[in-house]
Amino acid sequence: MVLVRPLGCALWALLCLGVPGEATASAVEDERRYSGVGRLLVPAVRYENGYAGHYDERCSGTVVTLSDGAAPSSYIISAWHCLEDYRDLSRPLIFETVDGDRSEVRLVASGGTMDQDWALLRLTQAMDTALPVTRDPATPTAVIMVGFPRDRADGAQTVVHCAIAGLDGSDYRGSCALQQGASGGGVFSIGESPRYLGVISRGDGVSQSIFVPVGRFLPKLRSHF
């Protein structure tokens, strides 16, 4: 049996395929292209044996727009499970860009379960790094996954090319692995003008990463934009 776990849970240490090397011109180009993908910092509380344990959950998120091309937006898509233990509303959720700038965000809507592992958040101010959501919900044969796995000592963004290996229920399975922290990251079409296809949800940390296609919750997005 293949064990599949959320990629943002702080309790599990997962392995990552393809240890990133030194920065290259391609890596710098990717960072510009996917600059709408940043870190989501969540002050979480988990109860065990009647006691509250506080910890900082680190996930990823993507600034998105429903416009046909790139346009400023204040909306971010991440994974629901990254916010599952967010209980202390006196402490804000923080979105951190690839440049290290930080902004507060608030939760707008979510799927509410691992079966609907998506969340929509809103920034206090719009950002001009938003990436357009796909208008074509057709099944892709290959995608690019972008997030901030915690195994990177430099804390940099990781961009991985993945072939689609099949389905996991109503979600898609990519034949690549990302480590914890990548949950909530973006999945994109391949090309010079990437479109947002879905949100990274879970994986086995060895050979597969599973994402929720944006088509599953696009009507919800449209009702809030």
Stockholm file with secondary structure:
# STOCKHOLM 1.0

chainA/1-225         MVLVRPLGCALWALLCLGVPGEATASAVEDERRYSGVGRLLVPAVRYENGYAGHYDERCSGTVVTLSDGAAPSSYIISAWHCLEDYRDLSRPLIFETVDGDRSEVRLVASGGTMDQDWALLRLTQAMDTALPVTRDPATPTAVIMVGFPRDRADGAQTVVHCAIAGLDGSDYRGSCALQQGASGGGVFSIGESPRYLGVISRGDGVSQSIFVPVGRFLPKLRSHF
#=GR chainA/1-225 SS CCCCEESSCTTCCCCCSSCCCSCCHHHHHHHHHTTTEEEEEEEEEEEETTEEEEEEEEEEEEEEECSSSCCCEEEEEECGGGGTTCCCTTSCEEEECTTCCEEEEEEEEECCBTTBCCEEEEEEEEETTCEEBCSCCCCCSEEEEEECCTTCTTCCCEEEEEEEEEEETTEEEESCCCCTTCTTCEEECSSSSCCEEEEEEEECSSSCEEEEEGGGTHHHHHHHC
#=GC SS_cons         CCCCEESSCTTCCCCCSSCCCSCCHHHHHHHHHTTTEEEEEEEEEEEETTEEEEEEEEEEEEEEECSSSCCCEEEEEECGGGGTTCCCTTSCEEEECTTCCEEEEEEEEECCBTTBCCEEEEEEEEETTCEEBCSCCCCCSEEEEEECCTTCTTCCCEEEEEEEEEEETTEEEESCCCCTTCTTCEEECSSSSCCEEEEEEEECSSSCEEEEEGGGTHHHHHHHC
//
